Amino acid sequence: MAELRSTPIAGLLEIFPKVFHDSRGYFFESFRQDWFTKEGINENWVQDNQSFSQKGTVRGLHFQVAPFSQAKLVRVITGKVLDVAVDVRKDSPTFGKHFSAILDGSLNNLLYIPAGFAHGFSVLEDAIFSYKCSDYYHKASEGGILWNDPALGIDWQVTDPIISEKDQLWMTLEEFKNHSNGGI
């Protein structure tokens, strides 16, 4: 059993699985399809990804454009990250709004991010990050929003962030909004 919590942005869900501890350690279900079915969510998970990042790293804000848009189910295996989802669905009443949650390997919590969101995270403690995707990675459909766009005002909770060159070159939210290359 898991506790699913709605967020202020429609479609985003925080998930807190029931963890069973005993003298040997712990056990929990990190994924169950019925969690989503009960919420009316029908994702076909096709790819699992895992990364390691050192403290101070910022990754994102990434998305893929339609028809290769991805929903994601993200969690931290070890460590702690600030996970961020930005609504980039152009017809959404919460377009441009973001939600952040701390994913903590000691809590085993997850965040469900539907297609139509840019996603990123900052690493608060060295972390192994794992996520399911509803579509395969498709390089030609890759896009992003500038991680430090002042219009978003995201507090990444890290000083002197370690950022890839690619992530420093994404467009601003305003540029994305005015871009005519379809939606995500």
Residue pairs with C-beta under 8 A, 6 or more apart in sequence:
1 17
1 18
2 15
2 16
2 17
2 18
2 29
2 32
2 35
3 15
3 16
3 18
4 13
4 14
4 15
4 16
4 35
4 38
4 39
5 13
5 14
5 15
5 16
6 12
6 13
7 13
7 14
7 99
7 101
8 94
8 97
8 99
9 85
9 87
9 94
9 97
9 98
9 99
10 92
10 94
11 114
11 116
11 117
12 85
12 99
12 111
12 112
12 113
12 114
12 117
13 39
13 111
13 112
14 101
14 109
14 110
14 111
14 112
15 35
15 109
15 110
15 111
15 112
16 107
16 108
16 109
16 110
17 28
17 29
17 30
17 108
17 109
17 110
18 28
18 29
19 26
19 27
19 28
19 108
20 26
20 27
20 28
28 108
30 75
30 108
30 110
31 45
31 73
31 132
36 42
36 43
36 112
41 112
41 114
43 71
43 73
43 134
44 134
45 73
45 132
45 133
45 134
46 133
46 134
46 135
46 136
47 132
47 133
47 135
47 136
47 137
48 130
48 131
48 132
48 133
49 130
49 131
49 133
50 77
50 128
50 129
50 130
50 131
51 59
51 128
51 129
52 126
52 127
52 128
52 129
53 59
53 81
53 123
53 126
53 127
53 129
54 123
54 126
54 162
55 123
55 124
55 125
55 126
55 158
56 122
56 123
56 158
56 159
56 160
56 161
56 162
57 122
57 123
57 158
57 161
57 162
57 163
58 120
58 121
58 122
58 123
58 147
58 156
58 158
58 161
58 162
58 163
58 167
59 120
59 121
59 122
59 123
59 164
59 167
60 84
60 118
60 119
60 120
60 121
60 144
60 147
60 167
61 84
61 86
61 118
61 119
61 120
61 144
61 145
61 146
61 147
61 167
61 170
62 118
62 119
62 120
62 142
62 143
62 144
63 69
63 70
63 88
63 117
63 118
63 119
63 142
63 143
63 144
63 145
63 184
64 70
64 135
64 137
64 138
64 141
64 142
64 143
64 184
65 141
65 143
65 181
65 182
65 183
65 184
66 141
66 182
66 183
66 184
68 135
68 136
68 138
68 141
69 115
69 116
69 135
69 184
70 115
70 133
70 134
70 135
71 112
71 113
71 114
71 115
71 133
71 134
72 112
72 113
72 119
72 131
72 132
72 133
72 134
73 110
73 111
73 112
73 113
73 131
73 132
74 83
74 103
74 110
74 111
74 113
74 119
74 121
74 129
74 130
74 131
75 103
75 108
75 109
75 110
75 111
75 129
75 130
75 131
76 103
76 104
76 105
76 127
76 128
76 129
76 130
77 105
77 127
77 128
77 129
77 130
78 105
78 126
78 127
78 128
79 105
79 123
79 124
79 125
79 126
79 127
79 128
80 102
80 103
80 104
80 105
80 123
80 124
80 125
80 127
81 102
81 103
81 121
81 122
81 123
81 124
81 127
81 129
82 100
82 101
82 102
82 121
82 122
82 124
82 156
82 157
83 100
83 101
83 102
83 103
83 111
83 119
83 120
83 121
84 98
84 99
84 100
84 119
84 120
84 121
84 122
84 154
84 156
85 98
85 99
85 100
85 111
85 113
85 117
85 118
85 119
86 96
86 97
86 98
86 117
86 118
86 119
86 120
86 145
86 152
86 173
87 94
87 95
87 96
87 97
87 98
87 116
87 117
88 95
88 96
88 116
88 117
88 118
88 145
88 173
88 176
88 184
89 95
89 116
89 117
89 183
89 184
90 177
90 183
91 183
92 116
95 177
96 151
96 152
96 173
96 177
98 152
98 154
100 154
101 109
101 111
102 124
103 109
103 110
103 111
103 121
103 129
105 127
105 128
113 119
115 134
115 135
115 184
116 183
116 184
118 143
118 144
118 145
120 147
120 167
121 129
122 156
122 157
122 158
122 161
123 158
124 157
124 158
143 170
143 176
143 184
144 166
144 167
144 170
144 171
145 152
145 170
145 171
145 172
145 173
145 176
146 168
146 169
146 170
146 171
146 172
146 173
147 154
147 156
147 161
147 163
147 167
147 168
147 170
148 154
148 156
149 172
149 173
151 172
151 173
151 174
152 173
171 179
